[in-house]
């Protein structure tokens, strides 16, 4: 009984920690590029996964800021349960010309530009053993576009996130399909950058210099 209680307590604490981490990066946004030569990033990507399934229990949170000239700031955070401390590594470098052009081609796709605005999150708490969310915030010519999705496995009918309105679920499914190339680009870039020597730069949860909720 005590062991079962300890496992439940650990899971609850981990879920709380993940929720706080989640709000850490989803509250940030990319400031719009201005005509006077703003140095703010033009793209922010973030992906968070929580896994409380028997195999592979843990959480991961990756995010990246990209500047118009190709410079980037990447943060990779992981916590393997039952460990209470997460590992965090920061990487800073520049995209090569091919990576940057591929990114620009993905972002200018009309299907990406026409996606509905990102909905912050389902109702909390999330009564599921596994979930993942991805968010992209893009500085367009006249506005800042925030898009993304949530997905999960299992859960209880009548409890979040399964109580999310069907319209929002459909928007998330569409966004997941449309953003597939951008997610793949993010994963490939993160894996490549992780081979570099970690930076001594301070972690920022990939928040831009100017924020708007």
C-alpha positions in Angstrom: 0.0 0.0 0.0 2.8 2.4 0.9 4.6 1.7 -2.4 1.4 2.3 -4.3 0.9 5.6 -2.5 4.5 6.6 -3.2 4.1 5.8 -6.9 0.8 7.8 -7.1 2.4 10.7 -5.2 5.3 10.8 -7.6 3.0 10.7 -10.6 1.0 13.6 -9.2 4.0 15.7 -8.4 5.5 15.0 -11.9 2.2 16.0 -13.5 2.2 19.2 -11.6 5.8 19.9 -12.6 5.0 19.2 -16.2 2.0 21.5 -16.1 4.2 24.3 -14.7 6.8 23.6 -17.3 4.1 23.7 -20.0 2.9 27.1 -19.0 6.5 28.2 -19.0 6.8 28.0 -22.7 3.3 28.3 -23.9 2.9 31.7 -22.3 5.7 33.0 -24.5 5.2 34.4 -28.0 7.4 35.8 -30.8 7.3 39.5 -31.2 6.3 40.9 -34.6 9.2 42.0 -36.8 9.1 45.8 -37.1 10.3 47.9 -40.0 12.9 49.7 -37.9 15.1 46.5 -37.8 13.9 44.7 -34.7 16.3 42.1 -33.4 13.5 39.9 -32.1 13.2 36.3 -33.3 10.8 35.6 -36.1 9.9 32.0 -35.0 9.4 30.1 -31.8 8.7 26.4 -31.7 7.9 24.3 -28.6 7.0 20.7 -28.1 6.1 19.0 -24.7 5.5 15.3 -24.1 4.4 13.7 -20.9 4.5 9.9 -20.6 3.2 8.1 -17.5 2.8 4.7 -19.3 4.6 1.7 -17.7 7.4 1.9 -20.3 9.4 5.1 -20.6 7.8 7.2 -17.8 9.0 10.7 -18.1 8.6 14.1 -19.6 10.4 16.1 -22.3 10.2 19.7 -23.4 12.1 21.1 -26.4 11.9 24.6 -27.7 13.8 26.8 -30.2 14.0 30.5 -31.1 15.1 31.3 -34.7 16.3 34.7 -35.9 15.9 35.9 -39.5 19.7 35.5 -40.2 19.5 31.8 -39.1 20.8 32.1 -35.6 19.0 29.9 -33.1 18.6 29.2 -29.4 17.6 25.6 -28.5 16.6 24.2 -25.2 16.1 20.5 -24.4 14.7 19.5 -21.1 14.1 15.9 -20.0 13.0 14.2 -16.8 13.0 10.4 -16.4 10.8 9.2 -13.6 11.2 8.6 -10.7 14.0 11.1 -10.8 13.0 14.4 -9.3 15.4 16.5 -11.2 15.3 17.2 -14.9 18.3 17.7 -17.2 18.4 20.9 -19.2 20.8 21.7 -22.1 21.1 24.8 -24.1 22.5 25.0 -27.6 23.2 28.1 -29.7 24.5 28.2 -33.3 23.3 29.1 -36.8 21.3 27.2 -39.4 23.0 26.5 -42.6 21.6 28.0 -45.8 19.7 24.8 -46.7 18.1 24.4 -43.3 17.0 28.1 -43.3 15.6 27.9 -46.8 13.7 24.7 -46.0 12.2 26.4 -42.9 11.2 29.5 -44.9 9.5 27.2 -47.6 7.5 25.4 -44.9 6.4 28.6 -43.2 5.2 30.3 -46.5 3.0 27.3 -47.4 -0.6 28.5 -47.7 -2.0 25.6 -45.7 0.2 26.6 -42.7 -0.8 30.3 -43.0 -4.5 29.4 -43.0 -4.5 27.3 -39.9 -6.8 28.4 -37.1 -5.3 30.1 -34.0 -3.8 27.8 -31.4 -6.0 27.0 -28.4 -3.8 27.1 -25.3 -4.8 23.8 -23.7 -7.7 21.5 -22.8 -9.3 21.9 -19.4 -7.0 20.8 -16.6 -6.1 18.4 -15.0 -5.4 16.1 -17.9 -6.6 12.7 -16.9 -4.5 10.7 -19.4 -1.2 8.7 -19.2 0.3 10.3 -22.3 -0.1 13.6 -24.1 1.9 15.8 -26.4 1.5 19.4 -27.5 3.3 21.4 -30.2 3.1 25.2 -30.7 4.6 27.4 -33.4 4.6 31.2 -33.1 5.5 33.0 -36.4 6.1 36.7 -37.0 4.4 37.4 -40.3 4.5 40.6 -42.3 1.5 42.2 -40.6 0.7 40.0 -37.6 2.0 37.2 -35.3 0.5 33.8 -36.0 0.2 31.3 -33.2 -0.7 27.7 -34.3 -0.4 24.2 -32.9 -2.2 21.2 -31.5 -2.7 18.8 -28.7 -3.0 15.0 -28.8 -3.3 12.3 -26.2 -3.9 8.6 -25.5 -6.5 7.0 -23.4 -8.2 8.9 -20.6 -11.7 8.7 -19.1 -14.9 9.7 -21.0 -16.4 12.8 -19.4 -13.1 14.1 -18.1 -10.4 16.3 -19.6 -9.0 16.3 -22.2 -11.7 14.0 -23.7 -14.3 16.7 -22.9 -12.7 19.1 -25.3 -15.2 20.3 -27.9 -15.2 18.3 -31.1 -14.6 21.4 -33.2 -11.3 22.1 -31.3 -10.3 18.5 -31.6 -10.8 18.6 -35.3 -8.7 21.8 -35.6 -5.9 20.0 -33.7 -6.1 17.0 -35.9 -5.9 19.2 -39.0 -3.0 21.2 -37.5 -1.1 18.1 -36.7 -1.2 16.9 -40.3 -0.5 20.3 -41.8 2.4 21.0 -39.4 4.0 17.6 -40.0 6.9 19.0 -42.1 7.6 21.8 -39.6 7.6 19.2 -36.7 10.0 17.0 -38.7 12.2 20.0 -39.4 12.3 20.9 -35.7 13.2 17.3 -34.7 16.0 17.0 -37.3 17.4 20.4 -36.3 17.2 19.6 -32.6 19.0 16.3 -33.1 21.7 17.9 -35.2 22.2 20.7 -32.8 22.4 18.3 -29.8 25.7 17.0 -31.2 27.2 20.4 -30.6 28.9 21.5 -27.4 26.2 22.8 -25.0 26.1 26.6 -24.7 26.7 28.5 -21.4 23.8 30.7 -22.3 21.0 31.1 -19.7 17.8 29.1 -20.4 14.9 31.4 -21.2 12.1 28.8 -21.9 12.4 30.3 -25.4 10.6 33.4 -24.5 11.0 36.3 -27.0 12.3 39.7 -26.0 8.8 41.1 -26.1 5.7 39.1 -25.1 2.0 39.1 -25.5 -0.4 36.6 -24.0 
